[in-house]
Amino acid sequence: MKSPPVGEAPQNSNELRGLLDEIDIDEAKLGHGMLTAFVFSQDERSGEPFLPGRGFYSLAQKLGYSFQVTQDGKLQFAFEQMRRVSEEQRRLRAKGE
């Protein structure tokens, strides 16, 4: 994955989306879950955390994942990915990696 220069954050949502996509694509190549499941958008009305953004789900489909395209189906998929990534991280820590 190409890293931005030190001290430079993504300057707009497109750059951030591209960076998040790169993370998930690189993790998929390693056989890992979608780390960006932990990146939630914010409900515009309530200001409460909502679901991962649309880009998360469209990339998931491109990576071969399937899920029900309903609010509940998307939420379930995001939680499954969070569980998977958490378990992978626990295993890696236990191995000392």
C-alpha positions in Angstrom: 0.0 0.0 0.0 1.3 3.4 -0.9 1.6 5.7 2.1 1.0 9.4 2.0 4.0 11.6 2.8 4.6 11.9 6.5 2.6 14.7 8.0 0.1 14.9 5.1 -3.4 13.7 5.8 -5.9 13.0 3.0 -7.2 16.4 1.8 -10.7 15.4 0.8 -13.2 12.6 1.0 -12.0 11.1 -2.3 -8.4 10.8 -1.1 -9.6 9.3 2.1 -11.9 6.8 0.3 -9.0 5.8 -2.0 -6.8 5.2 1.1 -9.4 3.1 2.8 -10.0 1.1 -0.4 -6.2 0.4 -0.6 -6.2 -0.9 2.9 -9.1 -3.3 2.3 -7.6 -4.5 -1.1 -4.2 -5.1 0.5 -5.8 -7.0 3.4 -7.9 -9.1 1.0 -4.7 -10.1 -0.8 -3.5 -11.5 2.6 -6.8 -13.3 3.1 -7.9 -10.9 5.9 -11.2 -9.3 6.6 -12.2 -5.7 5.8 -10.5 -3.5 8.4 -12.5 -0.5 7.3 -15.6 -2.0 8.8 -14.6 -0.1 11.8 -14.9 3.3 9.9 -18.5 4.5 10.4 -20.2 7.4 8.7 -22.4 9.7 10.8 -26.2 9.9 10.5 -26.8 13.4 9.1 -30.0 13.9 11.1 -29.1 12.6 14.5 -25.3 12.9 14.4 -25.0 9.4 15.7 -22.6 6.8 14.2 -24.4 4.9 11.5 -23.0 2.3 9.1 -19.8 2.2 7.0 -20.2 4.3 4.0 -21.5 3.3 0.6 -17.9 2.8 -0.7 -17.3 0.0 1.9 -20.2 -2.0 0.5 -19.5 -1.5 -3.1 -15.8 -2.5 -2.6 -17.0 -5.6 -0.5 -19.0 -6.7 -3.5 -16.1 -6.2 -5.9 -14.0 -8.3 -3.5 -16.5 -11.1 -3.8 -18.5 -10.7 -0.5 -22.2 -11.0 -0.6 -24.8 -9.7 1.9 -28.4 -8.6 1.9 -28.7 -5.1 0.6 -30.9 -4.0 3.4 -30.1 -1.9 6.4 -30.1 -5.0 8.6 -28.1 -7.0 6.1 -25.5 -4.3 5.7 -25.2 -3.9 9.5 -24.8 -7.7 10.0 -22.1 -7.8 7.3 -20.2 -4.9 8.9 -20.4 -6.6 12.3 -19.2 -9.9 10.8 -16.2 -8.1 9.3 -15.4 -6.4 12.6 -15.5 -9.8 14.4 -13.4 -11.4 11.7 -10.7 -8.6 11.9 -10.7 -8.7 15.7 -10.2 -12.4 15.7 -7.4 -12.1 13.2 -5.7 -9.5 15.2 -5.9 -11.6 18.4 -4.4 -14.6 16.5 -1.5 -12.4 15.2 -0.8 -11.0 18.7 -0.8 -14.5 20.1 1.8 -15.5 17.5 3.9 -12.4 18.4 3.5 -10.8 14.9 
